[in-house]
Amino acid sequence: MKSWHWRLAHGRGIELGTASVIMGILNVTPDSFADGGRYDRPEEAIDRARRMVAEGAAIVDIGGESTRPGGVAISAAEEQARILPVIEALAGDGVILSVDTYRAETARLAVEHGVHIINDVWGAQRDPQIAAVAAETGAGLILMHTGRERQKDPDVIADQFSFLRRSLEIARKAGVADEAIVLDPGFGFAKETPEENMELIARFEELHGLGYPLAVGTSRKRFVGRVTGREAPAERAIGTAATSAILRLKGAAVFRVHDIAANRDALEMTDAVMAFAGKR
């Protein structure tokens, strides 16, 4: 499997491709679909982040605004008030931090407070200045495919290519280095049916044609619940781990998940089988 050095802010970096990289999801919000309200106080969020690292997360992704369908939009000031105290507390721990935001202003402050990666669910297409922030600060940049407020291509992969190529054009024009960019196909975002998400999994290898490392976020998503019959998001850890293993075999590099231990075990087994197969 191809390997990359992912260049991040503050002189940090991660090797991608040789082993799975787990990104723990930390929602500092009262209304996340999966764990809303559990970590909306700084002390609870900080404790959760440290437990995720102990369980095997290499990155902690901190978000202050819910991105679930129907989520309530908040101001930049409120978003920053939620996340900056958590970032400040974790910055001294040595863990690689990511900020889940589409706002350039929030991204800049987050990097100034110690964040290494900007994770934009709008693929730099809602606030293009976020790409300039990544370029100026040297932060890693995750560009995610989202289908909101746009005309979708009926072919799931063609839709990915058309959207993500626009995101890449924005990033390149802003001066973001190729080695700082990771792409995310945005499972569950404007992919309304289980079938559309499963087609994206089945054809995932085609996304390597974009030429960048790939991050995935299937964790506790509705389509996993529909397939497994698990209504409660917290009951979808095993189904999520299954998708992580499948996507790893298809070349995904970064896995954004809530349930660290379950996905760590699934991915360690997958990596071990892949390493064994490579030696044969």
BELRA-V373878 format. One record per backbone hydrogen bond with DSSP energy under -0.5 kcal/mol. CO is the residue of the C=O (numbers start at 1). NH is the residue of the N-H. If there is no record, write none. Layout:
<<CO | NH> <CO | NH>>
This chain:
<<4 | 6> <4 | 16> <5 | 7> <6 | 14> <8 | 11> <9 | 12> <12 | 8> <14 | 6> <14 | 16> <16 | 4> <19 | 17> <20 | 22> <21 | 255> <22 | 24> <22 | 58> <22 | 59> <23 | 257> <24 | 26> <24 | 61> <25 | 27> <26 | 28> <26 | 63> <27 | 29> <29 | 37> <32 | 36> <35 | 38> <37 | 40> <41 | 44> <41 | 45> <42 | 46> <43 | 47> <44 | 48> <45 | 49> <46 | 50> <47 | 51> <48 | 52> <49 | 53> <50 | 54> <51 | 55> <52 | 56> <52 | 57> <53 | 56> <58 | 96> <59 | 24> <59 | 61> <60 | 62> <60 | 98> <61 | 26> <61 | 63> <62 | 100> <63 | 28> <68 | 71> <75 | 79> <76 | 80> <77 | 81> <78 | 82> <79 | 83> <80 | 84> <83 | 87> <84 | 88> <85 | 89> <86 | 90> <87 | 91> <88 | 92> <90 | 93> <90 | 95> <91 | 94> <96 | 60> <97 | 116> <97 | 117> <98 | 62> <99 | 101> <99 | 119> <100 | 64> <103 | 107> <104 | 108> <105 | 109> <106 | 110> <107 | 111> <108 | 112> <109 | 113> <110 | 115> <111 | 114> <116 | 9> <116 | 140> <117 | 99> <117 | 119> <118 | 120> <118 | 142> <119 | 101> <119 | 121> <120 | 123> <120 | 144> <122 | 125> <127 | 130> <128 | 131> <128 | 132> <129 | 133> <130 | 134> <131 | 135> <132 | 136> <133 | 137> <134 | 138> <134 | 139> <140 | 118> <141 | 143> <141 | 182> <142 | 120> <142 | 144> <143 | 184> <147 | 150> <150 | 152> <154 | 156> <155 | 159> <156 | 160> <157 | 161> <158 | 162> <159 | 163> <160 | 164> <161 | 165> <162 | 166> <163 | 167> <164 | 168> <165 | 169> <166 | 170> <167 | 171> <168 | 172> <169 | 173> <170 | 174> <171 | 175> <171 | 176> <172 | 175> <177 | 180> <178 | 181> <179 | 7> <180 | 141> <181 | 213> <182 | 143> <183 | 215> <184 | 145> <186 | 189> <188 | 190> <190 | 192> <193 | 197> <194 | 198> <195 | 199> <196 | 200> <197 | 201> <198 | 202> <199 | 203> <201 | 204> <203 | 206> <204 | 207> <205 | 208> <206 | 209> <207 | 210> <208 | 211> <213 | 183> <214 | 253> <214 | 254> <215 | 185> <216 | 256> <218 | 221> <221 | 224> <221 | 225> <222 | 226> <223 | 227> <224 | 228> <225 | 229> <225 | 230> <229 | 231> <232 | 235> <233 | 236> <236 | 240> <237 | 241> <238 | 242> <239 | 243> <240 | 244> <241 | 245> <242 | 246> <243 | 247> <244 | 248> <245 | 249> <246 | 250> <247 | 252> <248 | 251> <253 | 21> <254 | 216> <254 | 256> <255 | 23> <255 | 257> <256 | 219> <257 | 25> <258 | 260> <259 | 263> <260 | 264> <261 | 265> <262 | 266> <263 | 267> <264 | 268> <265 | 269> <266 | 270> <267 | 271> <268 | 272> <269 | 273> <270 | 274> <271 | 275> <272 | 276> <273 | 277> <274 | 278> <275 | 279> <276 | 279> <276 | 280> <277 | 280>>
